Each structure stands twice: as C-alpha cells, then as structure tokens.
Amino acid sequence: MRIVRASEADNDRCSDFFSSAMLPGDVDLRLEREDFFRPYKIQGDDYSTYLLLNDQDEIEAMATLVFRRGWLGGEHQTIGYATDLRVSPSRRAILNWAQHFLPILESEKNKRDCRYVFTVVAQLQRQAYNAFIRPRLTRRSLPRYHLFRKFHMVSVHGVLPWAPRPLKSILFRHGTASDLEIICQYLAKRRARAVLHYTPSSELVFQQLMRWPDLNASDFILAFDFHRNLVGCVAPWDSDRLQKTFAVSYHRRAKVLHDSLKAAALLGLAKRLPKTGRALHFSYLTHFEADNPDIFYGLLHSAYRTTHSQFVMYPHFEGDLAFTPPRSMITASIKAGLYCIQEPSQLPPEFLTWSRRATPPEIELPFL
C-alpha cells in the first residue's frame, strides 16, 4: 500500500469513498458530498487530503489536515485540525493507515512550524475511539490523543407546552447588511477570550464570513438589549449546503426518539425525524454567542421556530452553563471530545489544564 496527497482531480473518487463509509452510532449515518473539498475551502486555503491506496489504486483510507493561523494560550501560531478520517474495515487497511499517518502528521507540522493539531472524536465512533483514544498497545508508534475539552453536539427537536417565552426586554430580529459591522465586532470581542480562537478582530471575522457560501447578514438572528446594544447572535446554516446526511438506521435511544417525535408532531410540539434511508435536513447554529442564559434561550427558541429544518444543532461544551440545553425543549445529544494529537515523544501541553468555566474554543459544527 502507498499513501498519496489528493488533488482536485480526485474529487469524484474521494466523494465516492467518503459516502461509502457509514458512521455508526445510535443513528447510523451516511454522508454525501458533491464537492469533497468544500468544507476545507471555507476555513482557509491551507489544507491537505491524504489517501491510502492499495495495489489496485483503490482508496482504503483517507484523512484531511487543515491549517489556520490562530491564537492558542495567548500565542499567535499555526494551528492544525485533522478531520474526515475514513478507514475501510479491513485489518490490513487499519494497520497500514496507522503506520503511515504519524510520518505524514510530523511532516505537515514541520513544514508550517505547527506545534499542535486538534481533532474531534465522538464516543459513539467506537472503532476510532478504541483505536486512538484508548489503544491497547501503548508501545506502538501511534499518535497520542490528549483531551482538551468535552462537549455535546446538541440537537433541538421540539418545544414543550410549558416552555417560557423569550424575555420581552430583549429585541430579537433578523440582521440586515447595515448590521454586519456590529456583528463582526461582537463576535471578535466574544471569541478573543477563548484559549483557542482564530478571529479576535472584526476584520478577521469579516474575512471568514466572506468565505461562507450562502451566509448573509440577513441569516443572522440578533439580540439587542434595552439600550440597543448587541448582546447575542446566531446564524442558522442549512446542512445541505455542505453535504447531505442520510439516516441509514435507528438504534436504541434514537429509535425511541424517532417514535416519540412522531407522536409529538401530531400535537404540534415537535418536528419528525425522517424514515430509515431518508435524508436528515437540519440546520447548524453557527456563530452562536450570547451574553447570558436568557439571551441564549431566546436565540435558540427563535432559531428553532424560524427555520424550516427538521431540527437545529449546536455545540455545548462541558462547564458552559450559559449554553445548557433548556429542559423546556425536546433535545438529544451526542458526546464528543476535542483532542490534541501529538507524537509519542512529546509531553502533554500546559494549556490542556483548563478551568471548567473557561470560555469554549472557537469551533463550528459544520467542519467537525
């Protein structure tokens, strides 16, 4: 087997292999992406996708490394992110990929003087979780995964009858083109507090927003206080703009949720999940920031009510009390962790020691 770097000419076969791999969990998912490289292009221009090919030049495994300039622990540096790992189920492919990945990771980091690479692993991805997070043989030359922050991918499916109305003292409305400047200023101010962030200035926020396809100021839901100060914002973004997600099958809790939502939908309390084999049409709640829990609740309530998606989804980091899922809403969640990947010879970095009340890192669910 050999490993090669993919190019735009490999788009079709990358997309085919990507869609052939199923993500197991309470809901088995299959993803289809027409433009395979689109999520990386939105984040920046510096990315590399690597393919493990067998003797017949067929793809056996793939992964992508995305590099961006950002701030980590107060220091300006290049930060890497590993995503879209897919490995065929054969033992040979798994072993060969593990042997090839570490040299590639070291080489790409050295080219950019990058010290830290992060990735997200969901606990329901048992194969990846056991192979990388809890390997049985620690003497093998494999990358070490150090937990940075735990979080939940929260989905909102309905609103219960006793749910309180958002505060009347807060004005919620959709943004306009004239609001773009204050949106950028607000996001920059909020994100600059995080240990890991990329856009601590309004200019950087604006540059990043310009890279998002089909995301305009009018897509933002804004929250203003009594003095007309911006105190929160969120931008629902249709997942179909990035890739299509299909529910292959439901298991355990997901099956209970599917049947419960079907009954709740008859009472107008929730939106149904699709049948097996159908597409999930949901919206990511991007650029989600709020000054306090009441503003967060109002934005979440407005986003769910105003979108036509089957549900909305946002990340909730452990210890972030302001973004705790409301009990008055019908929600589900998937446990995951943001990990720092390092070579076996490296010691865990100091920034991994964090406070439970630390500001969550700047990440967006569409790119996990």
QUIUR-V26379 format. One record per residue. N is the residue number from 1. OMEGA is omega in radians with two decimals (none if undefined). Layout:
n->{N;N}
omega->{OMEGA;OMEGA}
This chain:
n->{1;2;3;4;5;6;7;8;9;10;11;12;13;14;15;16;17;18;19;20;21;22;23;24;25;26;27;28;29;30;31;32;33;34;35;36;37;38;39;40;41;42;43;44;45;46;47;48;49;50;51;52;53;54;55;56;57;58;59;60;61;62;63;64;65;66;67;68;69;70;71;72;73;74;75;76;77;78;79;80;81;82;83;84;85;86;87;88;89;90;91;92;93;94;95;96;97;98;99;100;101;102;103;104;105;106;107;108;109;110;111;112;113;114;115;116;117;118;119;120;121;122;123;124;125;126;127;128;129;130;131;132;133;134;135;136;137;138;139;140;141;142;143;144;145;146;147;148;149;150;151;152;153;154;155;156;157;158;159;160;161;162;163;164;165;166;167;168;169;170;171;172;173;174;175;176;177;178;179;180;181;182;183;184;185;186;187;188;189;190;191;192;193;194;195;196;197;198;199;200;201;202;203;204;205;206;207;208;209;210;211;212;213;214;215;216;217;218;219;220;221;222;223;224;225;226;227;228;229;230;231;232;233;234;235;236;237;238;239;240;241;242;243;244;245;246;247;248;249;250;251;252;253;254;255;256;257;258;259;260;261;262;263;264;265;266;267;268;269;270;271;272;273;274;275;276;277;278;279;280;281;282;283;284;285;286;287;288;289;290;291;292;293;294;295;296;297;298;299;300;301;302;303;304;305;306;307;308;309;310;311;312;313;314;315;316;317;318;319;320;321;322;323;324;325;326;327;328;329;330;331;332;333;334;335;336;337;338;339;340;341;342;343;344;345;346;347;348;349;350;351;352;353;354;355;356;357;358;359;360;361;362;363;364;365;366;367;368}
omega->{3.13;-3.13;-3.11;3.06;-3.11;3.07;3.12;3.13;-3.14;-3.03;-3.04;-3.11;3.01;3.14;3.14;3.14;3.13;-3.12;-3.13;-3.13;3.14;3.06;-3.09;3.11;3.05;2.95;3.05;-3.04;3.01;-3.07;3.06;-3.11;-3.14;3.04;-3.02;-3.01;-3.04;-3.13;-3.11;3.14;3.13;-3.08;-3.12;-3.10;-3.05;3.12;3.13;3.05;-3.12;-3.11;3.01;-3.07;3.05;-3.08;3.10;-3.12;3.05;-3.13;3.08;3.13;3.12;3.01;-3.12;3.04;3.11;-3.12;3.12;3.02;-3.12;-3.13;3.14;-3.09;3.12;-3.11;3.12;-3.06;3.05;-3.11;-3.14;3.09;3.13;-3.05;3.06;3.03;3.08;-3.14;3.09;-2.98;-3.10;-3.14;-3.14;-3.13;-3.12;-3.11;-3.13;3.13;3.13;-3.12;-3.09;-2.97;-3.08;3.08;3.10;3.14;-3.14;-3.12;-3.11;3.10;-3.12;3.14;-3.03;-3.05;-3.13;-3.11;-3.01;3.07;-3.12;3.03;3.10;3.07;3.07;-3.12;3.13;3.04;-2.95;-3.13;3.12;-3.10;-3.13;-3.09;-3.01;-3.07;-3.11;-3.12;-3.14;-3.09;-3.10;3.14;3.13;-3.12;3.14;3.06;3.09;-3.13;-3.14;-3.11;3.08;3.10;2.97;3.06;3.07;2.95;-3.00;3.05;-3.13;-3.02;-3.11;3.13;-3.11;-3.06;-3.08;-3.14;3.13;3.06;3.06;-3.10;3.12;-3.14;3.11;3.11;3.09;3.10;3.06;-3.12;3.05;3.14;-3.13;3.14;-3.00;-3.12;-3.12;3.06;3.14;3.13;-3.11;-3.14;3.13;-3.13;-3.12;-3.02;-3.11;-3.11;-3.02;3.08;3.11;3.12;-3.07;-2.98;-3.12;3.08;-3.11;3.11;3.14;3.09;-3.14;3.12;-3.13;3.12;-3.13;3.13;-3.10;3.09;3.05;3.05;-3.08;3.11;-3.13;3.10;-3.12;2.92;-3.05;3.09;-3.14;3.10;-3.08;-3.12;-3.14;2.99;3.11;-3.08;3.10;3.09;3.05;-3.13;3.06;-3.08;-3.06;-3.12;-3.13;3.11;-3.12;-3.12;3.10;-3.10;-3.11;3.07;-3.10;3.12;3.10;3.13;2.98;-3.05;3.14;3.10;3.08;3.12;3.14;-3.12;3.14;3.13;3.10;3.11;-3.12;-3.13;3.11;3.12;3.14;-3.09;-3.05;3.06;-3.07;2.92;-3.09;3.06;3.11;3.13;-3.14;-3.10;2.99;3.11;-3.10;-3.13;2.98;3.05;-3.08;3.10;-3.05;3.11;3.12;-3.10;-3.12;-3.07;3.14;3.11;3.06;-3.12;-3.14;3.12;3.13;3.12;-3.13;-3.13;-3.14;-3.08;-3.00;3.12;3.12;-3.11;3.10;3.05;3.08;-2.99;3.11;3.11;3.07;-3.10;3.14;3.13;3.14;-3.04;-3.08;-3.06;3.10;-3.14;-3.12;3.10;-3.14;3.09;3.08;-3.06;2.99;-3.11;3.08;3.14;3.12;3.10;3.03;-3.02;3.00;-3.11;3.12;3.07;-3.10;-3.07;-3.08;3.04;3.10;-3.12;-3.08;-3.05;3.09;3.05;-3.01;3.07;3.12;-3.13;3.13;3.11;-3.12;3.11;-3.14;3.05;3.09;-3.09;-3.10;-3.04;-3.13;none}
